[in-house]
């Protein structure tokens, strides 16, 4: 059967720091990539083993970013809004 992983991303909108939490156990590696609205990959990290992980987008402009999480063959894409004060 297809194993779906629950991934929570907060806060959204964010002022810069994005928390990513997965329900996968320790030892499960995921890949994280963030794509800007212009299609450029502005962040990439492979083999993240943490169940809770932070991505810092505080040096990016306000706007919508795509967060791609590659987890055991699945690649859910989430929209993140960066909205700095």
TIRO-2110 file (N, C-alpha, C; in Angstrom, 1 decimal):
// TIRO-2110
0.8, -1.2, 0.0, N, 1, A
0.0, 0.0, 0.0, CA, 1, A
0.9, 1.2, 0.0, C, 1, A
0.3, 2.3, -0.5, N, 2, A
1.0, 3.6, -0.6, CA, 2, A
1.1, 4.2, 0.8, C, 2, A
2.3, 4.5, 1.3, N, 3, A
2.4, 5.1, 2.6, CA, 3, A
2.5, 6.6, 2.4, C, 3, A
1.5, 7.3, 3.0, N, 4, A
1.5, 8.8, 2.9, CA, 4, A
2.1, 9.4, 4.1, C, 4, A
2.9, 10.3, 4.0, N, 5, A
3.5, 11.0, 5.1, CA, 5, A
2.8, 12.3, 5.4, C, 5, A
2.5, 12.6, 6.6, N, 6, A
1.9, 13.9, 7.0, CA, 6, A
3.0, 14.9, 7.2, C, 6, A
2.9, 16.0, 6.5, N, 7, A
3.9, 17.0, 6.6, CA, 7, A
3.3, 18.3, 7.0, C, 7, A
3.7, 18.9, 8.1, N, 8, A
3.1, 20.2, 8.4, CA, 8, A
4.2, 21.3, 8.2, C, 8, A
3.7, 22.4, 7.7, N, 9, A
4.6, 23.5, 7.4, CA, 9, A
4.0, 24.7, 8.1, C, 9, A
4.7, 25.4, 8.9, N, 10, A
4.2, 26.5, 9.6, CA, 10, A
5.4, 27.5, 10.0, C, 10, A
5.2, 28.7, 10.3, N, 11, A
3.9, 29.4, 10.0, CA, 11, A
3.8, 29.7, 8.5, C, 11, A
2.6, 29.9, 8.0, N, 12, A
2.4, 30.2, 6.6, CA, 12, A
1.2, 31.1, 6.5, C, 12, A
1.3, 32.4, 6.1, N, 13, A
2.6, 33.1, 5.7, CA, 13, A
3.6, 33.2, 6.8, C, 13, A
4.9, 33.3, 6.3, N, 14, A
6.0, 33.4, 7.3, CA, 14, A
6.7, 34.7, 7.1, C, 14, A
7.4, 35.1, 8.1, N, 15, A
8.3, 36.3, 8.0, CA, 15, A
9.7, 35.9, 7.6, C, 15, A
9.9, 34.6, 7.5, N, 16, A
11.3, 34.1, 7.1, CA, 16, A
11.6, 32.7, 7.5, C, 16, A
11.3, 32.4, 8.7, N, 17, A
11.6, 31.0, 9.2, CA, 17, A
10.5, 30.1, 8.9, C, 17, A
10.7, 29.0, 8.2, N, 18, A
9.6, 28.0, 8.0, CA, 18, A
10.0, 26.7, 8.7, C, 18, A
9.1, 26.2, 9.5, N, 19, A
9.2, 24.9, 10.2, CA, 19, A
8.6, 23.8, 9.4, C, 19, A
9.3, 22.8, 9.2, N, 20, A
8.8, 21.6, 8.5, CA, 20, A
8.8, 20.4, 9.4, C, 20, A
7.6, 19.8, 9.6, N, 21, A
7.6, 18.7, 10.5, CA, 21, A
7.0, 17.5, 9.7, C, 21, A
7.6, 16.3, 9.9, N, 22, A
7.1, 15.1, 9.2, CA, 22, A
6.8, 14.1, 10.3, C, 22, A
6.0, 13.2, 9.9, N, 23, A
5.6, 12.1, 10.9, CA, 23, A
6.5, 10.9, 10.7, C, 23, A
7.5, 11.0, 9.8, N, 24, A
8.4, 9.9, 9.5, CA, 24, A
9.3, 9.7, 10.7, C, 24, A
9.7, 8.5, 10.9, N, 25, A
10.7, 8.2, 12.0, CA, 25, A
12.1, 8.7, 11.7, C, 25, A
12.8, 8.8, 12.8, N, 26, A
14.3, 9.1, 12.6, CA, 26, A
14.9, 8.1, 11.7, C, 26, A
15.8, 8.6, 10.8, N, 27, A
16.5, 7.6, 9.9, CA, 27, A
15.9, 7.7, 8.5, C, 27, A
14.6, 8.2, 8.4, N, 28, A
14.0, 8.5, 7.1, CA, 28, A
14.6, 9.7, 6.5, C, 28, A
15.2, 9.6, 5.4, N, 29, A
15.8, 10.8, 4.8, CA, 29, A
14.9, 11.5, 3.8, C, 29, A
14.8, 12.8, 3.9, N, 30, A
14.0, 13.5, 2.9, CA, 30, A
14.8, 14.6, 2.2, C, 30, A
14.4, 15.0, 1.1, N, 31, A
15.1, 16.1, 0.4, CA, 31, A
14.1, 17.3, 0.4, C, 31, A
14.7, 18.5, 0.5, N, 32, A
13.9, 19.7, 0.6, CA, 32, A
14.5, 20.7, -0.5, C, 32, A
13.6, 21.2, -1.3, N, 33, A
14.0, 22.3, -2.2, CA, 33, A
12.9, 23.4, -2.2, C, 33, A
13.4, 24.6, -2.3, N, 34, A
12.5, 25.8, -2.4, CA, 34, A
12.7, 26.5, -3.7, C, 34, A
11.6, 26.7, -4.4, N, 35, A
11.7, 27.3, -5.8, CA, 35, A
11.0, 28.7, -5.7, C, 35, A
11.7, 29.7, -6.2, N, 36, A
11.1, 31.0, -6.2, CA, 36, A
10.0, 31.2, -7.3, C, 36, A
9.3, 32.3, -7.3, N, 37, A
8.2, 32.5, -8.3, CA, 37, A
8.8, 32.6, -9.7, C, 37, A
10.1, 32.9, -9.8, N, 38, A
10.7, 33.0, -11.1, CA, 38, A
11.2, 31.6, -11.6, C, 38, A
11.0, 30.6, -10.7, N, 39, A
11.5, 29.3, -11.1, CA, 39, A
12.9, 28.9, -10.7, C, 39, A
13.5, 29.8, -10.0, N, 40, A
14.9, 29.5, -9.6, CA, 40, A
14.9, 28.7, -8.3, C, 40, A
15.8, 27.7, -8.2, N, 41, A
15.9, 27.0, -6.9, CA, 41, A
16.8, 27.8, -6.0, C, 41, A
16.2, 28.3, -4.9, N, 42, A
16.9, 29.1, -4.0, CA, 42, A
17.4, 28.4, -2.7, C, 42, A
16.9, 27.2, -2.6, N, 43, A
17.4, 26.4, -1.4, CA, 43, A
17.3, 24.9, -1.7, C, 43, A
18.3, 24.2, -1.3, N, 44, A
18.2, 22.7, -1.6, CA, 44, A
19.0, 22.0, -0.5, C, 44, A
18.4, 21.0, 0.1, N, 45, A
19.1, 20.2, 1.1, CA, 45, A
18.7, 18.7, 0.9, C, 45, A
19.6, 17.8, 0.8, N, 46, A
19.3, 16.4, 0.6, CA, 46, A
19.6, 15.7, 1.9, C, 46, A
19.0, 14.5, 2.0, N, 47, A
19.3, 13.6, 3.1, CA, 47, A
19.1, 14.3, 4.5, C, 47, A
18.0, 15.0, 4.7, N, 48, A
17.6, 15.5, 5.9, CA, 48, A
17.0, 14.4, 6.8, C, 48, A
17.6, 14.2, 7.9, N, 49, A
17.1, 13.1, 8.8, CA, 49, A
16.2, 13.5, 9.9, C, 49, A
16.1, 14.8, 10.1, N, 50, A
15.3, 15.3, 11.2, CA, 50, A
13.8, 15.2, 11.0, C, 50, A
13.0, 15.0, 12.0, N, 51, A
11.5, 15.0, 11.9, CA, 51, A
11.1, 16.4, 11.9, C, 51, A
11.9, 17.3, 12.5, N, 52, A
11.6, 18.7, 12.5, CA, 52, A
12.7, 19.5, 11.9, C, 52, A
12.5, 20.4, 11.0, N, 53, A
13.5, 21.0, 10.2, CA, 53, A
13.2, 22.5, 10.0, C, 53, A
14.1, 23.4, 10.0, N, 54, A
13.9, 24.8, 9.7, CA, 54, A
14.5, 25.2, 8.4, C, 54, A
13.8, 26.0, 7.6, N, 55, A
14.4, 26.6, 6.4, CA, 55, A
14.3, 28.1, 6.6, C, 55, A
15.4, 28.8, 6.4, N, 56, A
15.4, 30.3, 6.6, CA, 56, A
15.2, 31.0, 5.3, C, 56, A
14.1, 31.6, 5.1, N, 57, A
13.9, 32.4, 3.9, CA, 57, A
13.9, 33.9, 4.1, C, 57, A
14.4, 34.3, 5.3, N, 58, A
14.3, 35.7, 5.7, CA, 58, A
15.1, 36.6, 4.8, C, 58, A
16.1, 36.0, 4.0, N, 59, A
16.8, 36.9, 3.0, CA, 59, A
16.2, 36.9, 1.7, C, 59, A
15.0, 36.4, 1.5, N, 60, A
14.3, 36.4, 0.3, CA, 60, A
13.2, 37.5, 0.2, C, 60, A
12.8, 37.9, -1.0, N, 61, A
11.8, 38.9, -1.1, CA, 61, A
10.4, 38.3, -0.7, C, 61, A
9.5, 39.2, -0.4, N, 62, A
8.1, 38.8, -0.2, CA, 62, A
7.6, 38.2, -1.5, C, 62, A
6.7, 37.2, -1.3, N, 63, A
6.1, 36.5, -2.5, CA, 63, A
5.8, 35.1, -2.1, C, 63, A
5.4, 34.3, -3.2, N, 64, A
5.0, 32.9, -3.1, CA, 64, A
6.2, 32.1, -3.5, C, 64, A
6.5, 31.1, -2.7, N, 65, A
7.6, 30.1, -3.0, CA, 65, A
7.0, 28.7, -3.0, C, 65, A
7.6, 27.8, -3.8, N, 66, A
7.1, 26.4, -3.8, CA, 66, A
8.1, 25.6, -3.0, C, 66, A
7.6, 24.9, -2.0, N, 67, A
8.4, 24.0, -1.2, CA, 67, A
8.2, 22.6, -1.7, C, 67, A
9.3, 21.9, -2.2, N, 68, A
9.1, 20.5, -2.6, CA, 68, A
9.8, 19.6, -1.6, C, 68, A
9.1, 18.6, -1.2, N, 69, A
9.7, 17.7, -0.2, CA, 69, A
9.7, 16.3, -0.9, C, 69, A
10.9, 15.8, -1.0, N, 70, A
11.0, 14.5, -1.7, CA, 70, A
11.2, 13.4, -0.6, C, 70, A
10.1, 12.6, -0.4, N, 71, A
10.1, 11.7, 0.7, CA, 71, A
9.6, 10.4, 0.2, C, 71, A
10.4, 9.4, 0.2, N, 72, A
10.2, 8.0, -0.2, CA, 72, A
9.4, 7.9, -1.5, C, 72, A
9.9, 8.6, -2.5, N, 73, A
9.2, 8.6, -3.8, CA, 73, A
8.1, 9.6, -4.1, C, 73, A
7.6, 10.1, -3.0, N, 74, A
6.5, 11.1, -3.1, CA, 74, A
7.2, 12.4, -3.2, C, 74, A
6.5, 13.4, -3.9, N, 75, A
7.1, 14.7, -3.9, CA, 75, A
5.9, 15.7, -3.8, C, 75, A
5.4, 15.9, -2.5, N, 76, A
4.4, 16.9, -2.4, CA, 76, A
5.0, 18.3, -2.5, C, 76, A
4.2, 19.1, -3.1, N, 77, A
4.6, 20.5, -3.3, CA, 77, A
3.6, 21.4, -2.5, C, 77, A
4.2, 22.3, -1.7, N, 78, A
3.4, 23.2, -0.9, CA, 78, A
3.8, 24.6, -1.2, C, 78, A
2.8, 25.5, -1.1, N, 79, A
3.0, 26.9, -1.4, CA, 79, A
3.3, 27.6, -0.1, C, 79, A
4.4, 28.4, 0.0, N, 80, A
4.7, 29.2, 1.1, CA, 80, A
4.7, 30.6, 0.7, C, 80, A
4.0, 31.4, 1.6, N, 81, A
4.0, 32.9, 1.3, CA, 81, A
5.0, 33.5, 2.3, C, 81, A
6.0, 34.3, 1.8, N, 82, A
6.9, 35.1, 2.6, CA, 82, A
6.3, 36.5, 2.7, C, 82, A
6.0, 36.9, 3.9, N, 83, A
5.4, 38.2, 4.1, CA, 83, A
6.1, 38.9, 5.2, C, 83, A
7.1, 39.7, 4.9, N, 84, A
7.9, 40.3, 6.0, CA, 84, A
7.2, 41.6, 6.4, C, 84, A
7.3, 42.0, 7.6, N, 85, A
6.6, 43.2, 8.1, CA, 85, A
7.2, 44.5, 7.4, C, 85, A
END
